[in-house]
Amino acid sequence: MSKIKVLFLCTDNSARSQMAEAFLRQYGGDEFEAYSAGFEPKGINPYTNRVMEEVGIRLSGQYTKHIREYMGKTHFGYLITVCHEAEKKCPTVFPGVGQRLHWSFEDPSTFVGSDDEKLAKFREVRDQIDQRIQAWLAEQKNEAVL
C-alpha cells in the first residue's frame, strides 16, 4: 500500500509548515509522507530548529521550497494550509490534490519580544501544531475503521 502524501503550505515555509512536516514524519509511520512548501520561502527560522530539537526532532534534510516545486507535478492526498495568507493565495483549483484543509496557526516569526519571549511563542505554536497533527491522525484512523 502506498503512503498518502500530505503537503503543508505556508507563506515563508520557515516555521509552521516545517514543524507540521516534521511532526507528520514523526507520527505518520507507514501511512503518510510529509512535505512542506511556501509562496515566498525564506529559509528555516533558527527558532524553529531550536524548539523542534527541544522535543527530540531534528529538521536535518528539511529545507524551504517554493510551491512551484510541487504544483501540478506531485499528487497529494491532502493539501493543508497552516496560515491565513497561504489560504488566501492558494489557488482554488490545485492540480493533483485530493482534499484541501485549513489549519490556522499564529506566525511565531512575526512576534516581537526578547529572545526568551520569542522562544516561548515558537514553543506555543509548536505545541499547537503537534496537538493538531496528533488529533488529525486519530481522526484518520477512526475514519479508516468506519
VOKOL-601520 format. One line per 4 residues: number of its first residue (from 1); their letters; for each residue x negated, y negated, z negated of N, C-alpha, C, O. Coordinates in steps of 0.1 Angstrom, whole numbers, m for minus. Example, Ala and Ser with C-alpha at 12.3 -4.5 7.8 and 13.67 -1.06 7.14 Angstrom:
REM residues 2
1 = as = m132 57 m78 m123 45 m78 m132 33 m78 m142 33 m85 | m128 22 m71 m137 11 m71 m129 0 m79 m134 m11 m80
***
This chain:
REM residues 146
1 = mski = m8 12 0 0 0 0 m9 m12 0 m18 m13 m8 | m6 m22 9 m14 m34 9 m10 m44 m1 2 m44 m6 | m19 m52 m5 m17 m63 m15 m9 m74 m10 m9 m77 2 | m1 m80 m18 7 m92 m14 m2 m104 m16 m8 m106 m26
5 = kvlf = m4 m112 m5 m12 m124 m5 m5 m135 m11 7 m138 m6 | m11 m143 m20 m5 m155 m26 m14 m166 m24 m26 m166 m27 | m9 m177 m19 m16 m190 m17 m11 m200 m26 1 m204 m26 | m20 m206 m35 m17 m217 m44 m22 m229 m37 m34 m230 m33
9 = lctd = m13 m239 m36 m16 m251 m28 m15 m263 m37 m5 m265 m45 | m25 m272 m37 m26 m284 m45 m31 m295 m36 m35 m293 m24 | m33 m307 m41 m38 m318 m33 m53 m316 m31 m58 m316 m20 | m61 m316 m42 m75 m315 m41 m81 m302 m41 m93 m300 m38
13 = nsar = m74 m292 m46 m79 m278 m47 m91 m278 m57 m101 m271 m54 | m90 m286 m67 m102 m288 m76 m99 m283 m90 m108 m280 m98 | m86 m281 m94 m83 m277 m108 m71 m268 m108 m73 m256 m109 | m59 m273 m107 m47 m264 m109 m46 m252 m99 m44 m241 m104
17 = sqma = m48 m254 m87 m48 m243 m77 m59 m233 m79 m57 m221 m78 | m71 m238 m83 m82 m230 m86 m79 m221 m98 m83 m209 m99 | m74 m227 m109 m70 m220 m121 m60 m209 m118 m61 m197 m122 | m50 m212 m110 m39 m203 m106 m45 m191 m99 m42 m180 m101
21 = eafl = m54 m194 m89 m60 m184 m81 m68 m174 m91 m67 m162 m89 | m76 m180 m100 m84 m172 m109 m75 m163 m118 m78 m151 m120 | m65 m169 m123 m56 m161 m132 m49 m150 m125 m48 m139 m130 | m44 m152 m112 m38 m142 m105 m48 m131 m101 m45 m119 m101
25 = rqyg = m60 m135 m98 m71 m125 m96 m73 m116 m108 m74 m104 m108 | m72 m123 m120 m74 m116 m133 m63 m106 m136 m66 m95 m140 | m51 m110 m134 m39 m103 m138 m32 m95 m127 m25 m85 m129 | m35 m98 m114 m28 m93 m103 m31 m78 m99 m23 m72 m92
29 = gdef = m42 m74 m104 m46 m60 m102 m46 m56 m87 m51 m63 m78 | m40 m44 m84 m40 m39 m71 m28 m44 m63 m26 m40 m51 | m20 m52 m69 m7 m57 m62 m8 m70 m55 m1 m72 m45 | m17 m79 m60 m18 m92 m54 m32 m96 m50 m42 m92 m56
33 = eays = m33 m104 m40 m46 m110 m35 m44 m125 m36 m35 m131 m29 | m52 m132 m44 m50 m147 m46 m59 m155 m38 m71 m152 m35 | m54 m167 m33 m61 m177 m25 m56 m190 m30 m46 m192 m37 | m64 m201 m27 m60 m214 m30 m66 m224 m19 m76 m220 m13
37 = agfe = m59 m235 m18 m63 m245 m8 m57 m258 m12 m49 m259 m21 | m62 m269 m5 m57 m282 m7 m56 m290 5 m61 m286 16 | m49 m302 4 m48 m311 16 m60 m320 17 m64 m324 28 | m67 m323 6 m79 m331 5 m89 m325 m4 m92 m331 m15
41 = pkgi = m95 m313 m1 m104 m306 m10 m116 m315 m14 m122 m321 m6 | m119 m315 m27 m129 m323 m32 m140 m316 m40 m149 m322 m46 | m140 m303 m40 m149 m295 m49 m143 m292 m62 m135 m300 m67 | m147 m281 m68 m141 m277 m81 m146 m287 m92 m158 m289 m93
45 = npyt = m136 m292 m99 m139 m301 m110 m147 m294 m121 m144 m282 m125 | m158 m300 m126 m166 m293 m136 m158 m289 m149 m161 m279 m155 | m148 m297 m152 m140 m293 m164 m132 m281 m161 m129 m273 m170 | m128 m278 m149 m121 m266 m145 m130 m254 m148 m126 m245 m154
49 = nrvm = m142 m255 m144 m152 m244 m147 m153 m242 m162 m153 m230 m167 | m155 m253 m169 m157 m252 m184 m145 m245 m191 m147 m236 m199 | m133 m249 m188 m122 m244 m195 m118 m229 m191 m113 m222 m199 | m121 m226 m179 m119 m212 m174 m129 m203 m181 m126 m192 m185
53 = eevg = m142 m207 m182 m152 m199 m188 m149 m197 m203 m152 m187 m209 | m142 m207 m209 m138 m205 m223 m129 m193 m225 m128 m187 m236 | m121 m189 m215 m112 m178 m216 m118 m166 m209 m111 m156 m206 | m131 m166 m206 m138 m155 m200 m136 m153 m185 m139 m142 m180
57 = irls = m132 m163 m178 m130 m162 m164 m140 m172 m157 m140 m184 m159 | m149 m165 m149 m159 m173 m141 m153 m175 m127 m147 m166 m121 | m155 m187 m122 m150 m191 m109 m160 m188 m98 m159 m193 m87 | m170 m180 m101 m180 m177 m91 m173 m171 m79 m165 m162 m80
61 = gqyt = m177 m175 m67 m171 m170 m55 m159 m179 m50 m155 m178 m39 | m154 m187 m59 m143 m196 m55 m149 m209 m51 m159 m214 m56 | m143 m215 m41 m147 m228 m36 m135 m235 m30 m124 m229 m28 | m136 m248 m29 m124 m256 m23 m123 m254 m8 m133 m253 m1
65 = khir = m110 m253 m4 m107 m250 10 m96 m259 15 m87 m263 7 | m96 m263 27 m86 m271 33 m75 m261 38 m77 m250 42 | m62 m266 37 m51 m258 41 m52 m253 55 m47 m242 58 | m59 m260 64 m60 m256 78 m68 m243 79 m66 m236 89
69 = eymg = m75 m240 69 m83 m227 69 m73 m215 70 m77 m204 75 | m61 m217 65 m51 m206 64 m39 m208 73 m33 m198 77 | m35 m220 75 m22 m223 82 m21 m216 95 m29 m219 105 | m11 m207 96 m9 m200 109 m19 m189 112 m18 m183 122
73 = kthf = m28 m187 103 m39 m177 105 m38 m165 96 m42 m154 100 | m31 m166 85 m30 m156 75 m16 m155 70 m9 m165 68 | m11 m143 69 3 m141 64 2 m141 48 m5 m133 43 | 10 m149 42 11 m149 27 25 m145 23 35 m150 29
77 = gyli = 26 m136 14 39 m132 8 45 m144 1 58 m146 1 | 36 m152 m5 41 m163 m13 32 m175 m11 20 m174 m10 | 38 m187 m9 31 m200 m10 36 m207 m22 48 m209 m23 | 27 m210 m31 31 m217 m44 24 m230 m45 12 m231 m47
81 = tvch = 32 m241 m44 27 m254 m46 26 m256 m61 36 m253 m69 | 15 m263 m66 13 m265 m80 13 m279 m84 9 m283 m95 | 17 m288 m75 18 m302 m78 28 m309 m69 31 m304 m58 | 34 m320 m73 44 m327 m65 39 m332 m52 46 m331 m42
85 = eaek = 27 m337 m52 21 m342 m39 20 m331 m29 24 m333 m17 | 15 m319 m33 14 m308 m23 28 m304 m18 30 m301 m7 | 38 m304 m27 51 m300 m24 57 m310 m13 63 m306 m4 | 54 m323 m15 58 m333 m5 51 m332 8 58 m333 19
89 = kcpt = 38 m329 8 30 m329 20 32 m316 28 29 m315 40 | 35 m305 21 36 m292 27 47 m292 38 58 m296 35 | 44 m287 50 54 m286 60 66 m277 55 64 m267 49 | 78 m281 59 89 m273 55 89 m259 62 94 m249 56
93 = vfpg = 83 m258 74 81 m246 80 66 m243 80 58 m250 86 | 62 m233 73 48 m229 72 46 m215 78 50 m205 73 | 40 m215 90 39 m202 97 32 m191 88 22 m194 82 | 38 m179 88 32 m168 81 34 m168 66 27 m162 59
97 = vgqr = 45 m175 61 48 m175 47 61 m168 45 71 m171 51 | 61 m158 35 74 m151 32 83 m160 23 94 m164 28 | 78 m163 11 86 m171 2 77 m183 m3 65 m182 m4 | 84 m194 m5 78 m206 m10 83 m210 m23 96 m210 m25
101 = lhws = 74 m212 m33 78 m216 m47 71 m229 m50 61 m232 m45 | 77 m236 m60 71 m248 m65 70 m248 m80 80 m247 m87 | 58 m249 m85 55 m249 m100 47 m262 m102 36 m263 m97 | 53 m272 m108 46 m285 m110 38 m285 m123 44 m283 m134
105 = fedp = 26 m288 m122 17 m290 m134 11 m304 m133 7 m308 m122 | 9 m310 m144 2 m323 m145 m12 m322 m140 m19 m311 m142 | m17 m332 m133 m31 m332 m128 m40 m336 m139 m41 m348 m143 | m48 m326 m144 m57 m330 m155 m69 m339 m151 m75 m346 m159
109 = stfv = m72 m338 m138 m83 m346 m133 m80 m361 m133 m90 m369 m132 | m68 m365 m134 m64 m379 m134 m63 m385 m148 m62 m397 m150 | m65 m376 m158 m64 m380 m172 m76 m389 m176 m87 m385 m173 | m73 m400 m183 m83 m409 m187 m85 m408 m202 m75 m409 m210
113 = gsdd = m97 m406 m206 m100 m404 m221 m114 m400 m223 m122 m400 m214 | m117 m397 m235 m131 m393 m239 m133 m379 m233 m124 m372 m229 | m145 m374 m234 m149 m361 m229 m140 m350 m237 m135 m341 m230 | m139 m352 m250 m131 m342 m258 m116 m343 m254 m109 m332 m253
117 = ekla = m111 m355 m251 m97 m356 m247 m95 m350 m233 m84 m344 m231 | m104 m352 m224 m103 m346 m211 m103 m331 m211 m95 m324 m205 | m112 m326 m219 m113 m311 m221 m99 m306 m227 m94 m296 m222 | m94 m313 m236 m81 m309 m242 m70 m309 m232 m62 m300 m231
121 = kfre = m70 m319 m223 m60 m320 m212 m61 m308 m202 m52 m302 m198 | m74 m305 m199 m77 m294 m190 m72 m281 m196 m67 m272 m190 | m75 m279 m209 m71 m267 m216 m56 m266 m217 m50 m255 m215 | m49 m277 m219 m34 m277 m219 m29 m272 m206 m20 m263 m206
125 = vrdq = m34 m277 m195 m29 m274 m182 m33 m259 m179 m25 m252 m173 | m45 m255 m182 m50 m242 m180 m40 m232 m187 m36 m222 m181 | m37 m235 m200 m28 m226 m207 m14 m225 m201 m8 m215 m201 | m9 m236 m196 4 m236 m189 4 m228 m177 13 m220 m174
129 = idqr = m7 m229 m169 m8 m221 m157 m9 m206 m160 m3 m198 m154 | m17 m203 m170 m19 m189 m175 m5 m183 m179 m2 m172 m174 | 2 m190 m187 16 m185 m191 25 m184 m179 33 m174 m178 | 25 m193 m169 34 m192 m158 30 m181 m149 39 m174 m144
133 = iqaw = 17 m178 m147 13 m167 m139 18 m154 m145 23 m145 m139 | 15 m152 m158 19 m140 m165 35 m138 m165 39 m127 m163 | 42 m149 m167 57 m148 m166 61 m144 m152 70 m136 m150 | 55 m150 m142 59 m147 m128 56 m132 m125 64 m125 m118
137 = laeq = 44 m127 m129 41 m113 m127 51 m104 m134 54 m93 m129 | 55 m108 m146 65 m100 m153 78 m100 m145 85 m89 m144 | 82 m111 m139 94 m112 m131 93 m103 m119 102 m96 m115 | 81 m103 m113 79 m95 m101 80 m80 m104 86 m72 m97
141 = knea = 75 m76 m116 76 m62 m120 91 m58 m123 95 m47 m119 | 98 m67 m129 112 m65 m132 121 m64 m119 129 m55 m118 | 118 m72 m109 125 m71 m96 121 m58 m89 130 m53 m82 | 109 m54 m90 105 m41 m83 112 m29 m89 115 m20 m82
145 = vl = 115 m30 m102 122 m19 m109 137 m18 m105 142 m7 m104 | 143 m30 m102 157 m30 m98 159 m25 m85 171 m24 m81
***
